[in-house]
Amino acid sequence: MTAPKSTLAALTGGVACGKSTVAAILHGAGVGICDADRLAREALAPGTPGAAEVKRRFGPGVVGPDGEIDRDALRRQVLADPAARKELETIVHPRVRAAWQAWADGCRRDGRRGAVVIPLLFEVGADREDWTAIVCVAAPETAQRERLARRGWTEAEIDAVLAAQWPLETKMKRSDHVIWNDGTLEDLNQTVLALAGRIWKETP
């Protein structure tokens, strides 16, 4: 018996625009979620080859008292040094990409509906994968900055991460759908559920 056709979307957008919240709403609506940020954390988990490479390249300053990678310290180091950021990407990105591609292949094989959250979708060329749709979560830059500041980011770190990503306007133009997240959580919930009904309407 042939498996039903899978509907698989890519979910991307700017930093602190609400991608995780959108993914949680989709999950509640029955859409399977694979999050590249979670995969990146797993790639640097204690005892993994990725963690060993990061410790070797970036030194004891990025290792916490518990022996785990201190992600805040690592972020500060790579945001201050574009060359270091590129080196980190060569360690993490191939592992993350292999993991979400395997998950996506499983969805396509089994006819499951799902979404892969890839913040740097366009930057790494993953928009060329076989997606049913690309969805961009966007918000005003003022909101991005306020949210990152509440997380303890400095102004310099915020400037650096915004500069390191593609302009949000470009991501929006290259996406099939845009979720503009500048209202209430209820507004966002309604918008996401309406879009989910359109994208996954033909899948079980």
N, C-alpha and C positions, 0 to 999 in steps of 0.2 A: 504494500500500500504506500502511495506517495504521501509524504508529510505535507501538511498545509503550508502555504507560503508564509514565510516569516515577515513581520514588519519590524524593522530595526532602524531606530533613529540615532543620530549623534546629537548630543547636547553640549553646547559650548557657550562661550560668552566671556565677558570681562571679569577680572578679579573682583570679588566682593559684590557681585551683581545678583546673587541668589540662586546659583546653579544647584547647590545642595538642597535648598528648600524646594525648588521645582522638582528635583529628582525624588524627594520624599513624597511629594503630592502624587507624582506618577506611580510610585511604588504602591501607595495606598489605593490607587485605581487599578492595580493588577498588572502594571507594566514592570517587567524585570529590569533591574538596574545594575550596571557595572560601572564603578567609579574609578577613574584613572588615579585620582588622588589617594584613594585607599590602596590601590595597587602599588603606588609609589612608596607608601609607608611600609607595605609588606616587603617590597624589594630591599628596604633598608632595615628590616627587622634583625634583632640580635642573632648572630650565627650565620647570617646569609652572606654569600659572596659579595653582594652589593654593599652591605655594611662594612665588610672588610676592605673593600676598595676605597670607600669614602674615608675610613679612618686612616688608611695609608696615604691618601692624597691630601687630605685636609687637616690631619694631625689631631692631637689630643684635645684641642680647643673645641671640637665639635662632638665630643663624647661626654655624656652626662655622668653623674656619680654612680648611676646604676649600670653603666657600661653601654647603654643604648645611645643611638645617635640623638644629639640635642638638635632638634629640627630648627628651633629658633636661632641658635648659634650658627648653624649651617646656613640658614637663610640670610642672616646678616653678612656672613662672609662672602657669599656668592653675589649678593646684590651690590656689594661694594667693588666687585671685581668681575667684569664681563667675561674675562678669560676663564676664571674659576667657575662661573655659571655654565659655560660651555662644557667644561670638563665634567661637571656634575651631570649635565644632560646626557653625555656619552655613557655615563655609568647607569643612569636610571631609565632613560627613555626606551632603549631597546628591550629591557626587561618588562616594562609596563606595556609597551606595544604588543609584545608577544602574548602577554596575559589577556589583554582585552580582545585581541584578534581571536584567540582560542575560544573565549566566551562567546563572541559574536558568531563564530563558525558553528558553535553548538546551537545557538538560536536559529540560525538559518537551516541547519540540518534537521532540527526537531520541530520547526514551524512555530517557535515561541516568539512572542512579541517582547521587545525590550528596547532599552536606550543605554548608550554608552556615554558617560560624562567625560569629555576630553577638553579640558580648559584650553589647551594649545592645539586644538584641532587643525586650524589653518597653518599655524606656525610650523608644524611638523609634517604637513602634507597629508594628514589623515582624512581630509575632506574628499580625497580621491577614492576612498573605500566605497563599497557597494551599500550606501545608505538609502533607505526609503525617503528620509528627509533629514535635513540639518536644521536644528533649532538653536537659536542664539538667545541667551538671557542677557538683557542689557538694563542699565540704570544710569542716571546722571552721574557725571564724574564727582560731583559734590557728595552724592550718596556713597559712592565707592570709597572716597577719602574718609568720610565720617565713620563708616563701618570698619575700615582698617585701623583707624586711630583708636577705636573702642577695643580693638584686639591688641593694642599695645604697640603698633607699628609707629616708627618715627616718620616725620615728614620726608626725610631723605629716602627712607626705605620705600615709602609709598610712591615717590617720584620715580624711583628706580624700577619698581615692578611695573608701573604703568608704561614706562618707556620701553621695557623689555618685551611687551606684548604688542601685537598688531593693534592699530587704532580700532576702537569699538565700532565706529561707523563702517569701517571696511568689513569687519566680521558680519555686521548686520546686513550689508548689501549682498554678501556672498552666501547668506543663509536662505533657506526656504521659508522659515517662519521666525518671527522675532517676538519674544515675550518681554515687554517693557515693564520692569519691576520698580515702580516709584510710588506705589499706593499701599493699601493695607494688605495684610495677609489674606483677608477674605477676598479682596480684589484679585490677588495673585492666584488663589485657589480656584476661583471661577474661571479665570483666563486659561490656566493650565488644563483644567478638566475639559473645557470646551475644545481646546486644541487636541487633547488626547483623543477625544471622540472623533475628530476628523482624521488624525493620522492612523489610529489603530482600529477604525470602525469596521474593517473587513477581516479582522483577526479574532480568534476566540479569546 
